[in-house]
């Protein structure tokens, strides 16, 4: 028995005996490789949110880089906002006198 064409433009055929949809001589391995690479990159992006681990393309021994960078950035932003609020309070006290 032969195959039934499911999507001829993509080369998909159905095997009625086995009950599966498969390719008809076309290899999708390059597409599968690209999807695997994109999955690694997506996992790396999601992993950056936790601050643990290391980047996908970083040197060994830099596991806590994101944690330290986030801490220093938060420190400087906190200092800047705090000084801005303190300046507004100082100006309000000087104008109010």
PDB file of N, CA, C and O in Angstrom:
ATOM      1  N   UNK A   1       0.843  -1.171   0.000  1.00  0.00           N
ATOM      2  CA  UNK A   1       0.000   0.000   0.000  1.00  0.00           C
ATOM      3  C   UNK A   1       0.890   1.236   0.000  1.00  0.00           C
ATOM      4  O   UNK A   1       2.010   1.199   0.508  1.00  0.00           O
ATOM      5  N   UNK A   2       0.393   2.328  -0.569  1.00  0.00           N
ATOM      6  CA  UNK A   2       1.176   3.541  -0.697  1.00  0.00           C
ATOM      7  C   UNK A   2       0.905   4.530   0.419  1.00  0.00           C
ATOM      8  O   UNK A   2       0.348   4.201   1.467  1.00  0.00           O
ATOM      9  N   UNK A   3       1.322   5.750   0.147  1.00  0.00           N
ATOM     10  CA  UNK A   3       1.162   6.831   1.109  1.00  0.00           C
ATOM     11  C   UNK A   3       0.048   7.763   0.667  1.00  0.00           C
ATOM     12  O   UNK A   3      -0.306   7.803  -0.511  1.00  0.00           O
ATOM     13  N   UNK A   4      -0.500   8.507   1.608  1.00  0.00           N
ATOM     14  CA  UNK A   4      -1.515   9.505   1.330  1.00  0.00           C
ATOM     15  C   UNK A   4      -0.865  10.869   1.541  1.00  0.00           C
ATOM     16  O   UNK A   4      -0.286  11.130   2.596  1.00  0.00           O
ATOM     17  N   UNK A   5      -0.962  11.744   0.527  1.00  0.00           N
ATOM     18  CA  UNK A   5      -0.380  13.084   0.652  1.00  0.00           C
ATOM     19  C   UNK A   5      -1.188  13.916   1.650  1.00  0.00           C
ATOM     20  O   UNK A   5      -2.401  14.067   1.512  1.00  0.00           O
ATOM     21  N   UNK A   6      -0.500  14.445   2.647  1.00  0.00           N
ATOM     22  CA  UNK A   6      -1.157  15.286   3.640  1.00  0.00           C
ATOM     23  C   UNK A   6      -0.917  16.749   3.285  1.00  0.00           C
ATOM     24  O   UNK A   6      -1.867  17.507   3.086  1.00  0.00           O
ATOM     25  N   UNK A   7       0.337  17.143   3.207  1.00  0.00           N
ATOM     26  CA  UNK A   7       0.731  18.483   2.786  1.00  0.00           C
ATOM     27  C   UNK A   7       1.847  18.349   1.764  1.00  0.00           C
ATOM     28  O   UNK A   7       3.016  18.267   2.139  1.00  0.00           O
ATOM     29  N   UNK A   8       1.512  18.326   0.495  1.00  0.00           N
ATOM     30  CA  UNK A   8       2.548  18.121  -0.512  1.00  0.00           C
ATOM     31  C   UNK A   8       3.572  19.250  -0.569  1.00  0.00           C
ATOM     32  O   UNK A   8       4.728  19.011  -0.919  1.00  0.00           O
ATOM     33  N   UNK A   9       3.165  20.484  -0.231  1.00  0.00           N
ATOM     34  CA  UNK A   9       4.117  21.596  -0.291  1.00  0.00           C
ATOM     35  C   UNK A   9       5.195  21.484   0.781  1.00  0.00           C
ATOM     36  O   UNK A   9       6.269  22.067   0.629  1.00  0.00           O
ATOM     37  N   UNK A  10       4.936  20.751   1.858  1.00  0.00           N
ATOM     38  CA  UNK A  10       5.931  20.521   2.895  1.00  0.00           C
ATOM     39  C   UNK A  10       6.507  19.114   2.847  1.00  0.00           C
ATOM     40  O   UNK A  10       7.383  18.777   3.644  1.00  0.00           O
ATOM     41  N   UNK A  11       6.031  18.298   1.931  1.00  0.00           N
ATOM     42  CA  UNK A  11       6.537  16.942   1.786  1.00  0.00           C
ATOM     43  C   UNK A  11       6.048  15.982   2.856  1.00  0.00           C
ATOM     44  O   UNK A  11       6.726  15.001   3.160  1.00  0.00           O
ATOM     45  N   UNK A  12       4.887  16.246   3.429  1.00  0.00           N
ATOM     46  CA  UNK A  12       4.346  15.367   4.454  1.00  0.00           C
ATOM     47  C   UNK A  12       3.378  14.358   3.848  1.00  0.00           C
ATOM     48  O   UNK A  12       2.502  14.706   3.056  1.00  0.00           O
ATOM     49  N   UNK A  13       3.559  13.114   4.236  1.00  0.00           N
ATOM     50  CA  UNK A  13       2.675  12.032   3.791  1.00  0.00           C
ATOM     51  C   UNK A  13       2.220  11.249   5.013  1.00  0.00           C
ATOM     52  O   UNK A  13       2.886  11.249   6.049  1.00  0.00           O
ATOM     53  N   UNK A  14       1.075  10.580   4.879  1.00  0.00           N
ATOM     54  CA  UNK A  14       0.552   9.745   5.955  1.00  0.00           C
ATOM     55  C   UNK A  14       0.682   8.290   5.544  1.00  0.00           C
ATOM     56  O   UNK A  14       0.380   7.926   4.407  1.00  0.00           O
ATOM     57  N   UNK A  15       1.128   7.465   6.469  1.00  0.00           N
ATOM     58  CA  UNK A  15       1.193   6.025   6.260  1.00  0.00           C
ATOM     59  C   UNK A  15      -0.070   5.429   6.864  1.00  0.00           C
ATOM     60  O   UNK A  15      -0.207   5.394   8.087  1.00  0.00           O
ATOM     61  N   UNK A  16      -1.004   4.956   6.024  1.00  0.00           N
ATOM     62  CA  UNK A  16      -2.277   4.477   6.564  1.00  0.00           C
ATOM     63  C   UNK A  16      -2.139   3.200   7.398  1.00  0.00           C
ATOM     64  O   UNK A  16      -2.977   2.955   8.266  1.00  0.00           O
ATOM     65  N   UNK A  17      -1.129   2.393   7.168  1.00  0.00           N
ATOM     66  CA  UNK A  17      -0.959   1.161   7.933  1.00  0.00           C
ATOM     67  C   UNK A  17      -0.412   1.472   9.326  1.00  0.00           C
ATOM     68  O   UNK A  17      -0.930   0.972  10.324  1.00  0.00           O
ATOM     69  N   UNK A  18       0.628   2.291   9.394  1.00  0.00           N
ATOM     70  CA  UNK A  18       1.233   2.629  10.684  1.00  0.00           C
ATOM     71  C   UNK A  18       0.450   3.723  11.407  1.00  0.00           C
ATOM     72  O   UNK A  18       0.501   3.814  12.634  1.00  0.00           O
ATOM     73  N   UNK A  19      -0.275   4.555  10.654  1.00  0.00           N
ATOM     74  CA  UNK A  19      -1.059   5.623  11.261  1.00  0.00           C
ATOM     75  C   UNK A  19      -0.231   6.817  11.692  1.00  0.00           C
ATOM     76  O   UNK A  19      -0.581   7.490  12.662  1.00  0.00           O
ATOM     77  N   UNK A  20       0.866   7.095  10.989  1.00  0.00           N
ATOM     78  CA  UNK A  20       1.721   8.225  11.342  1.00  0.00           C
ATOM     79  C   UNK A  20       1.872   9.157  10.148  1.00  0.00           C
ATOM     80  O   UNK A  20       1.697   8.760   8.996  1.00  0.00           O
ATOM     81  N   UNK A  21       2.199  10.399  10.454  1.00  0.00           N
ATOM     82  CA  UNK A  21       2.514  11.378   9.423  1.00  0.00           C
ATOM     83  C   UNK A  21       4.017  11.558   9.438  1.00  0.00           C
ATOM     84  O   UNK A  21       4.608  11.798  10.490  1.00  0.00           O
ATOM     85  N   UNK A  22       4.634  11.444   8.284  1.00  0.00           N
ATOM     86  CA  UNK A  22       6.087  11.514   8.190  1.00  0.00           C
ATOM     87  C   UNK A  22       6.486  12.303   6.946  1.00  0.00           C
ATOM     88  O   UNK A  22       5.627  12.751   6.187  1.00  0.00           O
ATOM     89  N   UNK A  23       7.765  12.468   6.744  1.00  0.00           N
ATOM     90  CA  UNK A  23       8.259  13.185   5.570  1.00  0.00           C
ATOM     91  C   UNK A  23       8.477  12.211   4.426  1.00  0.00           C
ATOM     92  O   UNK A  23       8.708  11.020   4.632  1.00  0.00           O
ATOM     93  N   UNK A  24       8.401  12.735   3.239  1.00  0.00           N
ATOM     94  CA  UNK A  24       8.589  11.907   2.050  1.00  0.00           C
ATOM     95  C   UNK A  24       9.926  12.237   1.417  1.00  0.00           C
ATOM     96  O   UNK A  24       9.977  12.911   0.388  1.00  0.00           O
ATOM     97  N   UNK A  25      10.998  11.772   2.016  1.00  0.00           N
ATOM     98  CA  UNK A  25      12.317  11.949   1.444  1.00  0.00           C
ATOM     99  C   UNK A  25      12.991  13.265   1.749  1.00  0.00           C
ATOM    100  O   UNK A  25      14.121  13.484   1.313  1.00  0.00           O
ATOM    101  N   UNK A  26      12.335  14.155   2.489  1.00  0.00           N
ATOM    102  CA  UNK A  26      12.923  15.441   2.819  1.00  0.00           C
ATOM    103  C   UNK A  26      13.400  15.390   4.260  1.00  0.00           C
ATOM    104  O   UNK A  26      12.671  14.948   5.148  1.00  0.00           O
ATOM    105  N   UNK A  27      14.615  15.838   4.488  1.00  0.00           N
ATOM    106  CA  UNK A  27      15.170  15.837   5.830  1.00  0.00           C
ATOM    107  C   UNK A  27      14.928  17.177   6.487  1.00  0.00           C
ATOM    108  O   UNK A  27      15.252  18.224   5.925  1.00  0.00           O
ATOM    109  N   UNK A  28      14.357  17.141   7.679  1.00  0.00           N
ATOM    110  CA  UNK A  28      14.132  18.358   8.448  1.00  0.00           C
ATOM    111  C   UNK A  28      15.197  18.560   9.513  1.00  0.00           C
ATOM    112  O   UNK A  28      14.984  19.338  10.443  1.00  0.00           O
ATOM    113  N   UNK A  29      16.324  17.893   9.409  1.00  0.00           N
ATOM    114  CA  UNK A  29      17.379  17.993  10.406  1.00  0.00           C
ATOM    115  C   UNK A  29      17.945  19.415  10.542  1.00  0.00           C
ATOM    116  O   UNK A  29      18.211  19.837  11.667  1.00  0.00           O
ATOM    117  N   UNK A  30      18.143  20.180   9.445  1.00  0.00           N
ATOM    118  CA  UNK A  30      18.610  21.560   9.638  1.00  0.00           C
ATOM    119  C   UNK A  30      17.630  22.414  10.438  1.00  0.00           C
ATOM    120  O   UNK A  30      18.047  23.248  11.241  1.00  0.00           O
ATOM    121  N   UNK A  31      16.344  22.212  10.225  1.00  0.00           N
ATOM    122  CA  UNK A  31      15.335  22.962  10.973  1.00  0.00           C
ATOM    123  C   UNK A  31      15.354  22.547  12.438  1.00  0.00           C
ATOM    124  O   UNK A  31      15.260  23.394  13.326  1.00  0.00           O
ATOM    125  N   UNK A  32      15.472  21.257  12.691  1.00  0.00           N
ATOM    126  CA  UNK A  32      15.524  20.751  14.063  1.00  0.00           C
ATOM    127  C   UNK A  32      16.760  21.285  14.778  1.00  0.00           C
ATOM    128  O   UNK A  32      16.692  21.615  15.962  1.00  0.00           O
ATOM    129  N   UNK A  33      17.887  21.374  14.076  1.00  0.00           N
ATOM    130  CA  UNK A  33      19.105  21.927  14.673  1.00  0.00           C
ATOM    131  C   UNK A  33      18.930  23.400  15.031  1.00  0.00           C
ATOM    132  O   UNK A  33      19.385  23.836  16.088  1.00  0.00           O
ATOM    133  N   UNK A  34      18.276  24.170  14.163  1.00  0.00           N
ATOM    134  CA  UNK A  34      18.043  25.584  14.441  1.00  0.00           C
ATOM    135  C   UNK A  34      17.099  25.760  15.626  1.00  0.00           C
ATOM    136  O   UNK A  34      17.298  26.650  16.453  1.00  0.00           O
ATOM    137  N   UNK A  35      16.079  24.922  15.709  1.00  0.00           N
ATOM    138  CA  UNK A  35      15.153  24.998  16.844  1.00  0.00           C
ATOM    139  C   UNK A  35      15.872  24.659  18.141  1.00  0.00           C
ATOM    140  O   UNK A  35      15.623  25.292  19.167  1.00  0.00           O
ATOM    141  N   UNK A  36      16.759  23.671  18.112  1.00  0.00           N
ATOM    142  CA  UNK A  36      17.532  23.311  19.309  1.00  0.00           C
ATOM    143  C   UNK A  36      18.428  24.474  19.739  1.00  0.00           C
ATOM    144  O   UNK A  36      18.562  24.740  20.933  1.00  0.00           O
ATOM    145  N   UNK A  37      19.038  25.163  18.781  1.00  0.00           N
ATOM    146  CA  UNK A  37      19.881  26.320  19.099  1.00  0.00           C
ATOM    147  C   UNK A  37      19.042  27.451  19.708  1.00  0.00           C
ATOM    148  O   UNK A  37      19.471  28.093  20.666  1.00  0.00           O
ATOM    149  N   UNK A  38      17.850  27.696  19.153  1.00  0.00           N
ATOM    150  CA  UNK A  38      16.970  28.726  19.701  1.00  0.00           C
ATOM    151  C   UNK A  38      16.478  28.365  21.098  1.00  0.00           C
ATOM    152  O   UNK A  38      16.288  29.249  21.933  1.00  0.00           O
ATOM    153  N   UNK A  39      16.269  27.081  21.360  1.00  0.00           N
ATOM    154  CA  UNK A  39      15.866  26.648  22.701  1.00  0.00           C
ATOM    155  C   UNK A  39      16.977  26.910  23.712  1.00  0.00           C
ATOM    156  O   UNK A  39      16.709  27.319  24.842  1.00  0.00           O
ATOM    157  N   UNK A  40      18.235  26.673  23.303  1.00  0.00           N
ATOM    158  CA  UNK A  40      19.355  26.966  24.202  1.00  0.00           C
ATOM    159  C   UNK A  40      19.427  28.455  24.516  1.00  0.00           C
ATOM    160  O   UNK A  40      19.654  28.839  25.663  1.00  0.00           O
ATOM    161  N   UNK A  41      19.233  29.296  23.498  1.00  0.00           N
ATOM    162  CA  UNK A  41      19.288  30.745  23.691  1.00  0.00           C
ATOM    163  C   UNK A  41      18.131  31.214  24.568  1.00  0.00           C
ATOM    164  O   UNK A  41      18.320  32.066  25.436  1.00  0.00           O
ATOM    165  N   UNK A  42      16.934  30.666  24.350  1.00  0.00           N
ATOM    166  CA  UNK A  42      15.777  31.040  25.172  1.00  0.00           C
ATOM    167  C   UNK A  42      15.978  30.612  26.624  1.00  0.00           C
ATOM    168  O   UNK A  42      15.636  31.362  27.540  1.00  0.00           O
ATOM    169  N   UNK A  43      16.522  29.428  26.843  1.00  0.00           N
ATOM    170  CA  UNK A  43      16.810  28.983  28.208  1.00  0.00           C
ATOM    171  C   UNK A  43      17.850  29.883  28.872  1.00  0.00           C
ATOM    172  O   UNK A  43      17.778  30.134  30.075  1.00  0.00           O
ATOM    173  N   UNK A  44      18.814  30.367  28.091  1.00  0.00           N
ATOM    174  CA  UNK A  44      19.825  31.271  28.623  1.00  0.00           C
ATOM    175  C   UNK A  44      19.193  32.602  29.030  1.00  0.00           C
ATOM    176  O   UNK A  44      19.541  33.158  30.072  1.00  0.00           O
ATOM    177  N   UNK A  45      18.268  33.117  28.217  1.00  0.00           N
ATOM    178  CA  UNK A  45      17.594  34.371  28.551  1.00  0.00           C
ATOM    179  C   UNK A  45      16.749  34.222  29.809  1.00  0.00           C
ATOM    180  O   UNK A  45      16.739  35.109  30.663  1.00  0.00           O
ATOM    181  N   UNK A  46      16.042  33.108  29.924  1.00  0.00           N
ATOM    182  CA  UNK A  46      15.227  32.879  31.117  1.00  0.00           C
ATOM    183  C   UNK A  46      16.125  32.678  32.332  1.00  0.00           C
ATOM    184  O   UNK A  46      15.786  33.121  33.429  1.00  0.00           O
ATOM    185  N   UNK A  47      17.259  32.019  32.152  1.00  0.00           N
ATOM    186  CA  UNK A  47      18.190  31.807  33.253  1.00  0.00           C
ATOM    187  C   UNK A  47      18.801  33.096  33.763  1.00  0.00           C
ATOM    188  O   UNK A  47      19.204  33.167  34.924  1.00  0.00           O
ATOM    189  N   UNK A  48      18.881  34.123  32.919  1.00  0.00           N
ATOM    190  CA  UNK A  48      19.439  35.400  33.352  1.00  0.00           C
ATOM    191  C   UNK A  48      18.531  36.099  34.349  1.00  0.00           C
ATOM    192  O   UNK A  48      18.997  36.943  35.113  1.00  0.00           O
ATOM    193  N   UNK A  49      17.242  35.766  34.359  1.00  0.00           N
ATOM    194  CA  UNK A  49      16.323  36.413  35.275  1.00  0.00           C
ATOM    195  C   UNK A  49      16.577  36.011  36.721  1.00  0.00           C
ATOM    196  O   UNK A  49      16.283  36.782  37.634  1.00  0.00           O
ATOM    197  N   UNK A  50      17.114  34.827  36.943  1.00  0.00           N
ATOM    198  CA  UNK A  50      17.334  34.362  38.310  1.00  0.00           C
ATOM    199  C   UNK A  50      18.638  34.899  38.890  1.00  0.00           C
ATOM    200  O   UNK A  50      18.752  35.022  40.109  1.00  0.00           O
ATOM    201  N   UNK A  51      19.609  35.217  38.071  1.00  0.00           N
ATOM    202  CA  UNK A  51      20.896  35.699  38.556  1.00  0.00           C
ATOM    203  C   UNK A  51      21.840  34.576  38.930  1.00  0.00           C
ATOM    204  O   UNK A  51      22.974  34.841  39.326  1.00  0.00           O
ATOM    205  N   UNK A  52      21.418  33.356  38.819  1.00  0.00           N
ATOM    206  CA  UNK A  52      22.268  32.204  39.121  1.00  0.00           C
ATOM    207  C   UNK A  52      22.808  31.628  37.808  1.00  0.00           C
ATOM    208  O   UNK A  52      22.271  31.901  36.734  1.00  0.00           O
ATOM    209  N   UNK A  53      23.853  30.847  37.907  1.00  0.00           N
ATOM    210  CA  UNK A  53      24.412  30.224  36.715  1.00  0.00           C
ATOM    211  C   UNK A  53      25.275  31.188  35.938  1.00  0.00           C
ATOM    212  O   UNK A  53      25.670  32.231  36.458  1.00  0.00           O
ATOM    213  N   UNK A  54      25.571  30.850  34.701  1.00  0.00           N
ATOM    214  CA  UNK A  54      26.405  31.709  33.876  1.00  0.00           C
ATOM    215  C   UNK A  54      25.778  31.862  32.498  1.00  0.00           C
ATOM    216  O   UNK A  54      24.837  31.156  32.136  1.00  0.00           O
ATOM    217  N   UNK A  55      26.323  32.796  31.749  1.00  0.00           N
ATOM    218  CA  UNK A  55      25.849  33.011  30.389  1.00  0.00           C
ATOM    219  C   UNK A  55      26.233  31.835  29.507  1.00  0.00           C
ATOM    220  O   UNK A  55      27.149  31.076  29.825  1.00  0.00           O
ATOM    221  N   UNK A  56      25.527  31.696  28.406  1.00  0.00           N
ATOM    222  CA  UNK A  56      25.813  30.622  27.461  1.00  0.00           C
ATOM    223  C   UNK A  56      27.185  30.815  26.821  1.00  0.00           C
ATOM    224  O   UNK A  56      27.906  29.838  26.621  1.00  0.00           O
ATOM    225  N   UNK A  57      27.559  32.047  26.497  1.00  0.00           N
ATOM    226  CA  UNK A  57      28.824  32.332  25.817  1.00  0.00           C
ATOM    227  C   UNK A  57      29.824  33.045  26.722  1.00  0.00           C
ATOM    228  O   UNK A  57      30.583  33.889  26.248  1.00  0.00           O
ATOM    229  N   UNK A  58      29.839  32.723  28.009  1.00  0.00           N
ATOM    230  CA  UNK A  58      30.770  33.390  28.910  1.00  0.00           C
ATOM    231  C   UNK A  58      31.934  32.469  29.252  1.00  0.00           C
ATOM    232  O   UNK A  58      31.905  31.267  28.986  1.00  0.00           O
ATOM    233  N   UNK A  59      32.945  33.064  29.841  1.00  0.00           N
ATOM    234  CA  UNK A  59      34.113  32.299  30.247  1.00  0.00           C
ATOM    235  C   UNK A  59      33.809  31.524  31.522  1.00  0.00           C
ATOM    236  O   UNK A  59      32.922  31.918  32.280  1.00  0.00           O
ATOM    237  N   UNK A  60      34.520  30.439  31.773  1.00  0.00           N
ATOM    238  CA  UNK A  60      34.285  29.680  33.011  1.00  0.00           C
ATOM    239  C   UNK A  60      34.660  30.499  34.247  1.00  0.00           C
ATOM    240  O   UNK A  60      35.550  31.348  34.197  1.00  0.00           O
ATOM    241  N   UNK A  61      33.973  30.233  35.347  1.00  0.00           N
ATOM    242  CA  UNK A  61      34.262  30.911  36.596  1.00  0.00           C
ATOM    243  C   UNK A  61      33.514  32.210  36.781  1.00  0.00           C
ATOM    244  O   UNK A  61      33.829  32.963  37.703  1.00  0.00           O
ATOM    245  N   UNK A  62      32.547  32.503  35.952  1.00  0.00           N
ATOM    246  CA  UNK A  62      31.781  33.747  36.071  1.00  0.00           C
ATOM    247  C   UNK A  62      30.317  33.442  36.380  1.00  0.00           C
ATOM    248  O   UNK A  62      29.411  34.006  35.767  1.00  0.00           O
ATOM    249  N   UNK A  63      30.101  32.548  37.333  1.00  0.00           N
ATOM    250  CA  UNK A  63      28.754  32.074  37.608  1.00  0.00           C
ATOM    251  C   UNK A  63      27.863  33.127  38.261  1.00  0.00           C
ATOM    252  O   UNK A  63      26.657  33.134  38.015  1.00  0.00           O
ATOM    253  N   UNK A  64      28.408  34.000  39.072  1.00  0.00           N
ATOM    254  CA  UNK A  64      27.587  34.958  39.816  1.00  0.00           C
ATOM    255  C   UNK A  64      27.689  36.374  39.240  1.00  0.00           C
ATOM    256  O   UNK A  64      27.436  37.350  39.946  1.00  0.00           O
ATOM    257  N   UNK A  65      28.053  36.486  37.978  1.00  0.00           N
ATOM    258  CA  UNK A  65      28.219  37.799  37.359  1.00  0.00           C
ATOM    259  C   UNK A  65      26.919  38.588  37.368  1.00  0.00           C
ATOM    260  O   UNK A  65      26.917  39.773  37.701  1.00  0.00           O
ATOM    261  N   UNK A  66      25.823  37.950  37.008  1.00  0.00           N
ATOM    262  CA  UNK A  66      24.544  38.651  36.955  1.00  0.00           C
ATOM    263  C   UNK A  66      24.088  39.103  38.334  1.00  0.00           C
ATOM    264  O   UNK A  66      23.504  40.178  38.473  1.00  0.00           O
ATOM    265  N   UNK A  67      24.347  38.304  39.340  1.00  0.00           N
ATOM    266  CA  UNK A  67      23.952  38.652  40.702  1.00  0.00           C
ATOM    267  C   UNK A  67      24.714  39.889  41.185  1.00  0.00           C
ATOM    268  O   UNK A  67      24.118  40.802  41.755  1.00  0.00           O
ATOM    269  N   UNK A  68      26.034  39.918  40.954  1.00  0.00           N
ATOM    270  CA  UNK A  68      26.839  41.065  41.378  1.00  0.00           C
ATOM    271  C   UNK A  68      26.499  42.312  40.569  1.00  0.00           C
ATOM    272  O   UNK A  68      26.426  43.409  41.124  1.00  0.00           O
ATOM    273  N   UNK A  69      26.292  42.155  39.277  1.00  0.00           N
ATOM    274  CA  UNK A  69      25.960  43.311  38.433  1.00  0.00           C
ATOM    275  C   UNK A  69      24.614  43.896  38.837  1.00  0.00           C
ATOM    276  O   UNK A  69      24.460  45.117  38.877  1.00  0.00           O
ATOM    277  N   UNK A  70      23.647  43.052  39.132  1.00  0.00           N
ATOM    278  CA  UNK A  70      22.340  43.535  39.571  1.00  0.00           C
ATOM    279  C   UNK A  70      22.418  44.237  40.912  1.00  0.00           C
ATOM    280  O   UNK A  70      21.736  45.239  41.131  1.00  0.00           O
ATOM    281  N   UNK A  71      23.241  43.722  41.811  1.00  0.00           N
ATOM    282  CA  UNK A  71      23.392  44.345  43.127  1.00  0.00           C
ATOM    283  C   UNK A  71      24.024  45.724  43.010  1.00  0.00           C
ATOM    284  O   UNK A  71      23.548  46.675  43.630  1.00  0.00           O
ATOM    285  N   UNK A  72      25.077  45.847  42.233  1.00  0.00           N
ATOM    286  CA  UNK A  72      25.747  47.142  42.065  1.00  0.00           C
ATOM    287  C   UNK A  72      24.828  48.141  41.366  1.00  0.00           C
ATOM    288  O   UNK A  72      24.786  49.312  41.744  1.00  0.00           O
ATOM    289  N   UNK A  73      24.102  47.694  40.363  1.00  0.00           N
ATOM    290  CA  UNK A  73      23.178  48.575  39.651  1.00  0.00           C
ATOM    291  C   UNK A  73      22.077  49.067  40.589  1.00  0.00           C
ATOM    292  O   UNK A  73      21.738  50.251  40.584  1.00  0.00           O
ATOM    293  N   UNK A  74      21.525  48.169  41.384  1.00  0.00           N
ATOM    294  CA  UNK A  74      20.480  48.558  42.337  1.00  0.00           C
ATOM    295  C   UNK A  74      21.021  49.531  43.377  1.00  0.00           C
ATOM    296  O   UNK A  74      20.321  50.458  43.784  1.00  0.00           O
ATOM    297  N   UNK A  75      22.261  49.326  43.809  1.00  0.00           N
ATOM    298  CA  UNK A  75      22.874  50.231  44.774  1.00  0.00           C
ATOM    299  C   UNK A  75      22.968  51.647  44.211  1.00  0.00           C
ATOM    300  O   UNK A  75      22.609  52.608  44.891  1.00  0.00           O
ATOM    301  N   UNK A  76      23.448  51.782  42.975  1.00  0.00           N
ATOM    302  CA  UNK A  76      23.608  53.110  42.381  1.00  0.00           C
ATOM    303  C   UNK A  76      22.262  53.766  42.090  1.00  0.00           C
ATOM    304  O   UNK A  76      22.105  54.969  42.296  1.00  0.00           O
ATOM    305  N   UNK A  77      21.292  52.990  41.614  1.00  0.00           N
ATOM    306  CA  UNK A  77      19.967  53.569  41.389  1.00  0.00           C
ATOM    307  C   UNK A  77      19.338  53.997  42.714  1.00  0.00           C
ATOM    308  O   UNK A  77      18.716  55.057  42.789  1.00  0.00           O
ATOM    309  N   UNK A  78      19.493  53.190  43.751  1.00  0.00           N
ATOM    310  CA  UNK A  78      18.967  53.561  45.060  1.00  0.00           C
ATOM    311  C   UNK A  78      19.611  54.821  45.594  1.00  0.00           C
ATOM    312  O   UNK A  78      18.939  55.683  46.161  1.00  0.00           O
ATOM    313  N   UNK A  79      20.927  54.928  45.410  1.00  0.00           N
ATOM    314  CA  UNK A  79      21.639  56.126  45.853  1.00  0.00           C
ATOM    315  C   UNK A  79      21.155  57.359  45.088  1.00  0.00           C
ATOM    316  O   UNK A  79      20.933  58.411  45.689  1.00  0.00           O
ATOM    317  N   UNK A  80      20.992  57.240  43.783  1.00  0.00           N
ATOM    318  CA  UNK A  80      20.551  58.376  42.972  1.00  0.00           C
ATOM    319  C   UNK A  80      19.137  58.807  43.349  1.00  0.00           C
ATOM    320  O   UNK A  80      18.875  60.001  43.491  1.00  0.00           O
ATOM    321  N   UNK A  81      18.233  57.857  43.510  1.00  0.00           N
ATOM    322  CA  UNK A  81      16.848  58.204  43.865  1.00  0.00           C
ATOM    323  C   UNK A  81      16.803  58.777  45.282  1.00  0.00           C
ATOM    324  O   UNK A  81      16.080  59.739  45.542  1.00  0.00           O
ATOM    325  N   UNK A  82      17.568  58.193  46.186  1.00  0.00           N
ATOM    326  CA  UNK A  82      17.599  58.697  47.564  1.00  0.00           C
ATOM    327  C   UNK A  82      18.120  60.123  47.646  1.00  0.00           C
ATOM    328  O   UNK A  82      17.561  60.953  48.362  1.00  0.00           O
ATOM    329  N   UNK A  83      19.191  60.406  46.913  1.00  0.00           N
ATOM    330  CA  UNK A  83      19.723  61.776  46.909  1.00  0.00           C
ATOM    331  C   UNK A  83      18.749  62.755  46.256  1.00  0.00           C
ATOM    332  O   UNK A  83      18.649  63.906  46.682  1.00  0.00           O
ATOM    333  N   UNK A  84      18.040  62.311  45.237  1.00  0.00           N
ATOM    334  CA  UNK A  84      17.047  63.167  44.591  1.00  0.00           C
ATOM    335  C   UNK A  84      15.920  63.503  45.564  1.00  0.00           C
ATOM    336  O   UNK A  84      15.508  64.659  45.657  1.00  0.00           O
ATOM    337  N   UNK A  85      15.424  62.515  46.280  1.00  0.00           N
ATOM    338  CA  UNK A  85      14.352  62.748  47.246  1.00  0.00           C
ATOM    339  C   UNK A  85      14.855  63.629  48.393  1.00  0.00           C
ATOM    340  O   UNK A  85      14.135  64.517  48.850  1.00  0.00           O
ATOM    341  N   UNK A  86      16.080  63.392  48.860  1.00  0.00           N
ATOM    342  CA  UNK A  86      16.647  64.231  49.919  1.00  0.00           C
ATOM    343  C   UNK A  86      16.794  65.671  49.433  1.00  0.00           C
ATOM    344  O   UNK A  86      16.559  66.602  50.202  1.00  0.00           O
ATOM    345  N   UNK A  87      17.176  65.871  48.178  1.00  0.00           N
ATOM    346  CA  UNK A  87      17.272  67.218  47.619  1.00  0.00           C
ATOM    347  C   UNK A  87      15.933  67.899  47.547  1.00  0.00           C
ATOM    348  O   UNK A  87      15.832  69.092  47.833  1.00  0.00           O
ATOM    349  N   UNK A  88      14.886  67.160  47.165  1.00  0.00           N
ATOM    350  CA  UNK A  88      13.546  67.752  47.122  1.00  0.00           C
ATOM    351  C   UNK A  88      13.076  68.149  48.507  1.00  0.00           C
ATOM    352  O   UNK A  88      12.457  69.199  48.678  1.00  0.00           O
ATOM    353  N   UNK A  89      13.367  67.314  49.501  1.00  0.00           N
ATOM    354  CA  UNK A  89      12.988  67.641  50.871  1.00  0.00           C
ATOM    355  C   UNK A  89      13.759  68.878  51.357  1.00  0.00           C
ATOM    356  O   UNK A  89      13.182  69.750  52.007  1.00  0.00           O
ATOM    357  N   UNK A  90      15.051  68.956  51.046  1.00  0.00           N
ATOM    358  CA  UNK A  90      15.861  70.112  51.444  1.00  0.00           C
ATOM    359  C   UNK A  90      15.340  71.376  50.792  1.00  0.00           C
ATOM    360  O   UNK A  90      15.260  72.415  51.448  1.00  0.00           O
ATOM    361  N   UNK A  91      14.983  71.315  49.520  1.00  0.00           N
ATOM    362  CA  UNK A  91      14.450  72.501  48.830  1.00  0.00           C
ATOM    363  C   UNK A  91      13.102  72.893  49.433  1.00  0.00           C
ATOM    364  O   UNK A  91      12.826  74.080  49.607  1.00  0.00           O
ATOM    365  N   UNK A  92      12.264  71.909  49.753  1.00  0.00           N
ATOM    366  CA  UNK A  92      10.960  72.204  50.344  1.00  0.00           C
ATOM    367  C   UNK A  92      11.120  72.850  51.712  1.00  0.00           C
ATOM    368  O   UNK A  92      10.347  73.739  52.071  1.00  0.00           O
ATOM    369  N   UNK A  93      12.117  72.412  52.480  1.00  0.00           N
ATOM    370  CA  UNK A  93      12.347  73.009  53.798  1.00  0.00           C
ATOM    371  C   UNK A  93      12.900  74.433  53.675  1.00  0.00           C
ATOM    372  O   UNK A  93      12.545  75.308  54.465  1.00  0.00           O
ATOM    373  N   UNK A  94      13.759  74.661  52.699  1.00  0.00           N
ATOM    374  CA  UNK A  94      14.307  76.012  52.510  1.00  0.00           C
ATOM    375  C   UNK A  94      13.255  76.990  52.001  1.00  0.00           C
ATOM    376  O   UNK A  94      13.230  78.146  52.425  1.00  0.00           O
ATOM    377  N   UNK A  95      12.401  76.549  51.113  1.00  0.00           N
ATOM    378  CA  UNK A  95      11.365  77.417  50.549  1.00  0.00           C
ATOM    379  C   UNK A  95      10.282  77.677  51.602  1.00  0.00           C
ATOM    380  O   UNK A  95       9.699  78.760  51.652  1.00  0.00           O
ATOM    381  N   UNK A  96      10.028  76.689  52.427  1.00  0.00           N
ATOM    382  CA  UNK A  96       8.973  76.827  53.430  1.00  0.00           C
ATOM    383  C   UNK A  96       9.356  77.752  54.573  1.00  0.00           C
ATOM    384  O   UNK A  96       8.473  78.201  55.304  1.00  0.00           O
ATOM    385  N   UNK A  97      10.608  78.048  54.754  1.00  0.00           N
ATOM    386  CA  UNK A  97      11.025  78.913  55.870  1.00  0.00           C
ATOM    387  C   UNK A  97      10.833  80.338  55.575  1.00  0.00           C
ATOM    388  O   UNK A  97      11.136  81.188  56.413  1.00  0.00           O
TER     389      UNK A  97
END
